[in-house]
């Protein structure tokens, strides 16, 4: 099978490519800047192509001869027009896949809130759901893997936790961060679920991928601190808006403010898998627990 990984130079793409190669697949590494993909250790084992979803003219060449596509593009709220760009990119990829006769597409999104239908979504989540709908609005079977906070070294969600626990031994916890729960998932489980989605019969729809344990974000920070051996203290505070928290974290993480803001804003929601991930992984696969996932990520 020839798989085009769109966004291969990013965090998850750089982990997925070697897993696909290990399974014997031919991998085409698509990136806005192909030089970024070539910096990885697997760069000389794949075909690297320019694949900028905001430049539809390059997509036919990138998709030529491709059986399956893994779509890992999301701008994480960077800039005022990120949502329009995400939508335009998804529409361009949908049309290009249809023209190329691609057999399937797997899109990685995030867990959607489990609240009622009237619950307002963050801009970050709204964009991801819109991309899912746009990609699926075509003849190519599209399966969306909705993953929780990925516990892996290099994941923005994981690095935000690491920054909070390493640099802020006393952590202010606003009221809005204490209500909803999150269900994280180990990097190895996300990569395995992606490979599995490419190796079963093409399907449509979506599936939720979490570790099976839901907890509040402050409780997750507490678990990180315990596993990492970091003495930290969380102090409830009131009247601190999420955008102020994001502005303070951005320089600490050396990540653009829009990306951090997208993650922080989403913590207002309850992000828990709708059910077990039994059909998203191979039979007999054992999910990785939170503590073990954190230990693996810290080891990396």
C-alpha positions as CSV (number, residue, x, y, z in Angstrom):
1,X,0.0,0.0,0.0
2,X,1.2,3.5,-0.8
3,X,0.3,6.0,1.9
4,X,0.6,9.7,1.7
5,X,1.1,11.2,5.1
6,X,0.0,14.9,4.9
7,X,1.8,16.7,7.6
8,X,4.6,14.2,7.9
9,X,7.0,16.8,9.3
10,X,4.9,17.5,12.4
11,X,4.8,15.7,15.7
12,X,2.4,12.9,15.0
13,X,3.4,12.4,11.3
14,X,7.1,12.0,12.3
15,X,6.0,9.1,14.6
16,X,3.6,7.5,12.2
17,X,6.0,7.3,9.2
18,X,8.5,4.9,10.7
19,X,5.6,2.7,12.0
20,X,4.2,2.4,8.5
21,X,7.6,1.6,7.1
22,X,8.1,-1.1,9.7
23,X,4.9,-2.7,8.4
24,X,6.1,-2.8,4.9
25,X,4.1,0.1,3.5
26,X,5.4,2.5,0.9
27,X,5.3,6.0,2.4
28,X,5.1,9.3,0.6
29,X,5.9,12.1,3.1
30,X,3.9,15.2,2.3
31,X,4.9,18.5,3.8
32,X,4.5,22.2,3.0
33,X,8.3,22.4,3.2
34,X,9.7,19.0,2.1
35,X,13.1,20.0,3.7
36,X,11.5,19.6,7.1
37,X,10.5,16.0,6.5
38,X,14.0,15.2,5.2
39,X,15.5,16.1,8.6
40,X,14.0,13.0,10.2
41,X,15.9,9.8,10.5
42,X,13.5,8.1,8.0
43,X,13.9,10.8,5.4
44,X,16.0,8.7,3.1
45,X,13.5,5.8,3.2
46,X,10.5,7.7,1.8
47,X,9.5,9.7,-1.2
48,X,9.2,13.3,0.0
49,X,6.8,15.6,-1.9
50,X,5.5,19.1,-1.5
51,X,1.9,18.9,-0.3
52,X,0.5,22.3,0.7
53,X,-3.3,22.0,1.0
54,X,-3.6,25.8,0.6
55,X,-2.0,25.4,-2.9
56,X,-4.3,23.0,-4.7
57,X,-2.1,23.0,-7.7
58,X,0.5,20.7,-6.0
59,X,-2.0,18.1,-4.8
60,X,-2.5,16.0,-8.0
61,X,1.2,15.2,-8.2
62,X,1.3,14.4,-4.4
63,X,-1.6,12.1,-4.8
64,X,-0.6,10.3,-8.0
65,X,-0.5,6.6,-7.4
66,X,-1.5,6.9,-3.7
67,X,-3.9,4.3,-2.2
68,X,-4.5,5.9,1.2
69,X,-4.1,9.3,2.8
70,X,-3.5,10.2,6.4
71,X,-4.5,13.8,7.0
72,X,-2.7,15.5,9.9
73,X,-3.2,19.2,9.0
74,X,-4.5,21.5,11.7
75,X,-3.3,25.0,12.5
76,X,-4.1,24.9,16.2
77,X,-5.6,28.4,16.2
78,X,-2.6,30.3,14.8
79,X,-3.7,33.6,13.4
80,X,-7.1,35.2,13.0
81,X,-7.8,33.3,9.7
82,X,-6.8,29.8,10.8
83,X,-10.4,28.4,10.6
84,X,-10.9,29.6,7.1
85,X,-7.5,28.2,6.1
86,X,-8.3,24.8,7.7
87,X,-11.6,24.7,5.8
88,X,-10.0,25.7,2.5
89,X,-7.3,23.0,2.9
90,X,-9.8,20.3,3.7
91,X,-12.0,21.2,0.7
92,X,-9.0,21.2,-1.6
93,X,-7.8,17.8,-0.3
94,X,-11.4,16.3,-0.6
95,X,-11.6,17.3,-4.2
96,X,-8.1,16.2,-5.1
97,X,-8.6,12.8,-3.5
98,X,-11.8,12.3,-5.5
99,X,-10.0,13.2,-8.7
100,X,-7.1,10.9,-7.9
101,X,-9.3,7.9,-7.0
102,X,-7.8,7.6,-3.5
103,X,-9.3,4.5,-1.7
104,X,-9.5,6.0,1.8
105,X,-8.5,8.8,4.1
106,X,-7.9,8.8,7.8
107,X,-8.1,12.1,9.6
108,X,-6.9,12.7,13.1
109,X,-9.0,15.1,15.2
110,X,-9.6,15.6,18.9
111,X,-12.3,14.3,21.3
112,X,-15.4,16.3,21.0
113,X,-17.2,17.6,24.2
114,X,-19.6,15.1,25.7
115,X,-22.0,17.9,26.9
116,X,-25.4,18.7,25.4
117,X,-26.0,19.9,21.8
118,X,-26.2,23.5,22.9
119,X,-22.7,23.5,24.5
120,X,-20.6,26.2,22.8
121,X,-17.4,24.8,21.3
122,X,-14.0,26.4,21.3
123,X,-12.7,27.8,18.0
124,X,-10.1,25.0,18.0
125,X,-12.7,22.2,18.3
126,X,-15.2,23.9,15.9
127,X,-12.5,24.0,13.3
128,X,-11.6,20.3,13.7
129,X,-15.2,19.2,13.4
130,X,-15.6,21.4,10.3
131,X,-12.6,19.8,8.7
132,X,-14.1,16.4,9.5
133,X,-17.3,17.3,7.8
134,X,-15.6,18.9,4.7
135,X,-13.3,16.0,4.2
136,X,-16.2,13.5,4.4
137,X,-18.3,15.4,1.9
138,X,-17.0,13.5,-1.1
139,X,-16.7,10.0,-2.6
140,X,-13.6,9.0,-0.7
141,X,-14.3,7.0,2.5
142,X,-13.0,9.1,5.4
143,X,-12.6,7.8,8.9
144,X,-11.9,10.3,11.6
145,X,-9.9,9.2,14.6
146,X,-10.8,11.5,17.5
147,X,-7.9,11.3,20.0
148,X,-7.6,12.7,23.5
149,X,-4.6,14.7,24.8
150,X,-1.6,12.7,23.3
151,X,0.9,11.7,26.0
152,X,4.1,11.7,24.0
153,X,7.3,13.7,24.0
154,X,6.8,16.5,21.4
155,X,3.0,16.6,21.6
156,X,2.0,20.2,22.3
157,X,-0.5,19.0,25.0
158,X,2.2,16.9,26.7
159,X,4.8,19.7,26.5
160,X,2.3,22.1,28.1
161,X,1.9,19.8,31.1
162,X,5.7,19.4,31.3
163,X,6.2,23.1,31.2
164,X,3.5,23.7,33.9
165,X,5.0,21.1,36.2
166,X,8.7,21.9,35.7
167,X,8.5,25.7,35.7
168,X,5.6,26.4,38.0
169,X,5.9,24.4,41.3
170,X,2.9,26.4,42.5
171,X,0.2,26.1,39.8
172,X,-2.9,28.4,39.8
173,X,-6.0,26.5,38.8
174,X,-8.9,28.7,37.5
175,X,-12.5,27.6,38.2
176,X,-13.1,26.8,34.5
177,X,-10.2,24.3,34.5
178,X,-11.6,22.3,37.4
179,X,-15.0,21.3,36.0
180,X,-14.7,19.2,32.9
181,X,-12.7,16.0,32.5
182,X,-10.2,14.9,29.9
183,X,-9.2,11.4,28.7
184,X,-5.6,11.4,27.5
185,X,-4.1,8.6,25.3
186,X,-0.6,7.3,24.8
187,X,1.3,8.1,21.7
188,X,1.9,4.5,20.9
189,X,-1.8,3.8,21.0
190,X,-2.6,6.6,18.6
191,X,0.1,5.4,16.1
192,X,-1.2,1.8,16.4
193,X,-4.8,3.0,15.8
194,X,-3.7,4.9,12.7
195,X,-1.9,1.9,11.3
196,X,-4.9,-0.3,12.1
197,X,-7.3,2.1,10.3
198,X,-5.2,1.8,7.2
199,X,-5.1,-2.0,7.3
200,X,-8.8,-2.8,7.7
201,X,-11.5,-2.3,5.1
202,X,-12.1,1.3,4.2
203,X,-14.8,2.8,6.4
204,X,-16.5,6.1,7.1
205,X,-17.6,7.8,10.3
206,X,-15.5,8.4,13.4
207,X,-14.2,6.7,16.5
208,X,-13.1,8.1,19.9
209,X,-9.7,7.0,21.2
210,X,-8.8,7.5,24.9
211,X,-6.9,5.5,27.6
212,X,-10.1,4.4,29.4
213,X,-9.6,6.7,32.4
214,X,-11.1,10.2,32.6
215,X,-10.0,12.8,35.1
216,X,-9.9,16.6,35.6
217,X,-7.0,18.5,34.1
218,X,-5.6,19.4,37.6
219,X,-5.7,15.7,38.5
220,X,-3.8,15.0,35.3
221,X,-1.2,17.6,36.3
222,X,-1.0,15.9,39.7
223,X,-0.3,12.5,38.0
224,X,2.4,14.0,35.8
225,X,4.1,15.5,38.8
226,X,4.0,12.3,40.8
227,X,5.4,10.2,37.9
228,X,8.1,12.8,37.0
229,X,9.0,13.2,40.7
230,X,8.3,16.9,40.7
231,X,7.0,18.6,43.9
232,X,4.1,20.8,42.8
233,X,1.1,22.4,44.4
234,X,-2.2,23.4,42.7
235,X,-4.0,26.5,44.2
236,X,-7.6,27.3,43.2
237,X,-8.0,30.9,41.8
238,X,-10.9,32.8,40.6
239,X,-11.5,35.4,37.9
240,X,-8.6,34.3,35.6
241,X,-9.7,34.1,32.0
242,X,-8.4,31.4,29.7
243,X,-6.8,33.8,27.3
244,X,-4.7,35.4,30.0
245,X,-3.4,31.9,31.0
246,X,-2.5,31.2,27.4
247,X,-0.6,34.5,27.1
248,X,1.4,33.6,30.2
249,X,2.2,30.1,29.0
250,X,3.2,30.9,25.4
251,X,6.6,32.4,26.2
252,X,7.4,29.7,28.7
253,X,6.7,27.0,26.1
254,X,8.4,28.8,23.2
255,X,5.2,28.1,21.2
256,X,3.1,30.6,19.4
257,X,0.3,32.1,21.4
258,X,-2.4,30.9,19.0
259,X,-1.5,27.3,19.5
260,X,-1.4,27.5,23.3
261,X,-4.6,29.5,23.3
262,X,-6.3,26.7,21.2
263,X,-5.4,24.1,23.8
264,X,-6.2,26.2,26.8
265,X,-9.6,27.2,25.5
266,X,-10.5,23.6,24.9
267,X,-9.9,22.7,28.5
268,X,-13.2,24.4,29.3
269,X,-14.9,21.3,27.8
270,X,-15.4,17.8,28.9
271,X,-13.3,15.7,26.5
272,X,-14.1,12.0,27.2
273,X,-14.3,9.1,24.8
274,X,-17.9,8.1,24.0
275,X,-17.0,4.4,24.4
276,X,-14.2,1.9,24.5
277,X,-11.7,1.8,21.7
278,X,-12.2,-1.9,21.0
279,X,-12.7,-1.7,17.2
280,X,-10.0,1.0,16.8
281,X,-7.1,-1.3,17.6
282,X,-6.0,-4.8,16.7
283,X,-7.5,-7.7,18.7
284,X,-5.5,-8.3,21.9
285,X,-3.9,-4.8,21.9
286,X,-3.6,-3.5,25.5
287,X,-4.2,0.2,26.0
288,X,-1.4,2.1,27.8
289,X,-2.3,3.5,31.2
290,X,-1.7,7.2,32.0
291,X,1.3,6.6,34.3
292,X,3.0,4.3,31.9
293,X,2.4,6.7,29.0
294,X,3.9,9.6,31.0
295,X,7.0,7.4,31.8
296,X,7.4,6.5,28.2
297,X,7.2,10.1,27.1
298,X,9.7,11.3,29.7
299,X,12.0,8.5,28.7
300,X,11.9,9.7,25.1
